[in-house]
Amino acid sequence: MLTAYSLLVYAHLLLFVLWLGADVGVFLLGQHFRRRKTYTLDQRIVLLKLLVELDMVPRSAWALMVPLSLSVVDAGNWWDVPLPLLVGAWVVGLVWLWLVWDSHRHDQTPRAARNRRIEGWLRWLVGIFYLWLGVQSLLVDAPLAPNWLAWKAVLFGLIFVAAIMIDVTFKPVGAQLAAVLEEGSSDKTEIPLLRTMNETRIWVWIVYVLLLLTAFLGNTKMWP
């Protein structure tokens, strides 16, 4: 029987597939961008442009996962989510989605910089909320009674932290890439860029592991 809950679960699963699948594509494009002995600089720039475009998929899925996750919990009777919180989650998710796309359309402008600062604050606030929700539920069995669901909230909060760290670690790439374009490809310009990308990959792998763990909990509804 088709229900609102089953539709929300399907949408939740679809967002997970888009998030993880597209992010793997971003990762692979990044891997090829690193191969300066295989591709010309112009070819690598094309790969980087494709990476930026594809990265919009997981960024969009991340924003929508926030209100959708609470909607699934509410529709599944795991927690009677207060209506103001549920409505607020959708407002935050849609505003966040708008910020992501508006920044993309106005990249390298003060408007995009402003949007990303707002987005950064939103991500920290929502991440802290999910960490609080999970830890609080583990301590007192409320508002999320099942341990697997409480742990899922904790892991989702940790995904926020790790994903934020991806952007923080990746931040020097702008200046480092500009140096490559201005001074040409050499050890002097490429090694710092490669080092930054290697450090960023650590957080990317952490996000992948956390995503797989949250999916495991959501499907098995158990905690070892």
C-alpha positions in Angstrom: 0.0 0.0 0.0 1.4 3.4 -1.0 1.6 5.7 1.9 3.1 9.1 2.7 5.7 7.3 4.8 6.7 5.0 1.9 7.0 7.9 -0.5 9.2 9.9 2.0 11.4 6.8 2.5 11.8 6.5 -1.3 12.7 10.1 -1.6 15.2 9.7 1.3 16.8 6.8 -0.4 16.9 8.6 -3.7 18.7 11.5 -2.1 21.2 9.1 -0.5 22.0 7.5 -3.9 22.4 10.9 -5.6 24.6 12.2 -2.8 26.9 9.3 -2.6 26.9 8.4 -6.3 27.5 11.9 -7.6 30.2 12.4 -4.9 32.0 9.4 -6.1 32.0 11.0 -9.6 33.4 14.2 -8.0 36.1 12.1 -6.3 37.1 10.4 -9.6 37.3 13.6 -11.5 39.5 15.0 -8.8 41.7 11.9 -9.1 42.2 12.5 -12.8 42.8 16.3 -12.3 45.8 15.3 -10.2 47.5 13.5 -13.1 49.5 16.3 -14.6 51.7 13.9 -16.5 48.6 12.3 -18.2 46.6 15.4 -19.1 47.5 18.9 -20.4 46.7 21.8 -18.2 43.7 22.8 -20.4 42.3 19.3 -20.1 42.7 19.3 -16.4 40.8 22.6 -16.2 38.0 21.1 -18.1 37.9 18.2 -15.6 37.9 20.7 -12.8 34.9 22.5 -14.3 33.0 19.2 -14.7 33.9 18.5 -11.0 32.4 21.8 -9.9 29.2 21.2 -11.9 28.8 17.6 -10.7 29.4 18.7 -7.1 26.1 20.6 -7.1 24.3 17.2 -6.9 25.6 16.1 -3.5 25.4 19.7 -2.2 21.8 19.9 -3.2 21.0 16.4 -1.7 22.7 17.4 1.5 20.5 20.4 1.9 17.3 18.5 1.2 18.2 15.6 3.4 17.8 17.8 6.5 14.0 18.4 6.3 13.4 15.1 4.6 15.0 13.1 7.4 12.8 14.8 10.0 9.7 14.2 7.8 10.5 10.5 7.5 10.9 10.2 11.3 7.6 12.0 11.9 5.7 10.1 9.2 7.1 6.8 10.5 5.9 7.6 14.1 9.5 7.4 15.4 9.1 10.8 16.9 6.1 13.2 16.9 8.2 16.1 15.5 6.8 19.5 16.7 5.2 21.2 13.8 7.2 24.4 14.2 10.4 22.4 14.0 9.3 20.5 11.0 8.2 23.6 9.1 11.5 25.3 10.2 13.5 22.4 8.9 11.9 22.8 5.5 12.5 26.5 5.5 16.1 26.0 6.4 16.6 23.2 3.8 15.0 25.2 1.0 16.9 28.4 1.9 20.1 26.4 2.1 19.4 24.9 -1.4 18.8 28.4 -2.8 22.1 29.6 -1.3 24.0 26.7 -2.9 22.6 27.4 -6.4 22.8 31.2 -6.1 26.4 30.9 -5.1 27.1 28.7 -8.0 25.5 31.1 -10.5 27.3 34.1 -9.1 30.6 32.4 -8.3 33.6 34.6 -7.6 31.5 37.5 -6.6 30.8 39.2 -3.2 27.2 37.9 -3.4 28.5 34.3 -3.6 30.9 34.9 -0.7 28.1 36.3 1.4 25.9 33.3 0.6 28.6 30.8 1.5 29.1 32.5 4.9 25.4 32.2 5.6 25.5 28.6 4.4 28.5 27.9 6.6 26.6 29.1 9.7 23.5 27.0 8.7 25.6 23.9 8.3 27.2 24.3 11.7 23.9 25.0 13.4 22.1 22.0 11.8 25.1 19.8 12.5 25.1 20.7 16.2 21.3 20.1 16.3 21.7 16.6 15.0 24.6 15.8 17.3 22.5 17.1 20.3 19.4 15.1 19.1 21.4 11.9 18.9 23.3 12.3 22.2 20.3 13.5 24.1 18.3 10.5 22.8 21.0 8.0 23.8 21.2 9.4 27.3 17.4 9.6 28.1 15.8 7.6 25.3 14.0 10.7 24.0 13.0 12.2 21.7 14.3 9.3 19.6 13.7 6.1 21.5 15.3 3.5 19.3 19.1 3.4 19.8 19.7 2.8 16.1 17.8 6.0 15.2 19.7 8.0 17.9 23.0 6.7 16.6 21.9 7.6 13.0 21.3 11.2 14.2 24.8 11.3 15.8 26.4 10.0 12.6 24.5 12.5 10.5 25.8 15.3 12.7 29.3 13.9 12.3 28.7 13.9 8.5 28.1 17.7 8.8 31.4 18.1 10.7 33.4 16.1 8.2 31.8 17.7 5.1 32.4 21.2 6.6 36.1 20.1 7.0 36.2 19.2 3.3 35.5 22.8 2.4 37.8 24.1 5.1 40.7 21.9 4.0 40.0 22.6 0.3 39.9 26.4 0.7 43.6 27.0 -0.3 43.0 25.4 -3.7 41.7 28.6 -5.2 45.0 30.5 -4.7 47.1 27.4 -5.5 45.2 26.8 -8.7 45.6 30.5 -9.7 49.4 30.0 -9.2 49.4 27.0 -11.6 47.5 29.1 -14.2 49.7 32.1 -13.8 53.1 30.5 -13.4 52.5 27.3 -15.3 52.6 23.6 -14.1 55.8 22.9 -12.1 56.7 21.2 -8.9 56.7 24.6 -7.2 53.1 25.2 -8.1 51.7 21.7 -8.3 53.1 20.1 -5.1 51.2 22.5 -2.7 48.0 21.9 -4.7 48.5 18.1 -4.6 49.2 18.3 -0.8 45.9 20.2 -0.2 43.9 17.7 -2.3 45.5 14.8 -0.5 44.5 16.3 2.9 41.0 16.9 1.6 40.6 13.3 0.5 40.9 12.2 4.2 37.7 14.0 5.0 36.0 12.7 1.9 36.7 9.1 2.9 35.3 9.9 6.4 32.1 11.2 4.8 31.8 8.1 2.7 32.2 5.8 5.7 29.7 7.8 7.8 27.2 7.8 4.9 27.4 4.0 4.6 27.0 3.5 8.3 23.9 5.7 8.4 22.5 3.8 5.4 23.2 0.5 7.3 21.3 1.7 10.4 18.4 3.0 8.3 18.0 -0.3 6.6 18.7 -2.8 9.4 17.3 -0.7 12.2 19.8 -2.2 14.6 23.0 -1.2 16.4 25.6 -3.9 17.0 
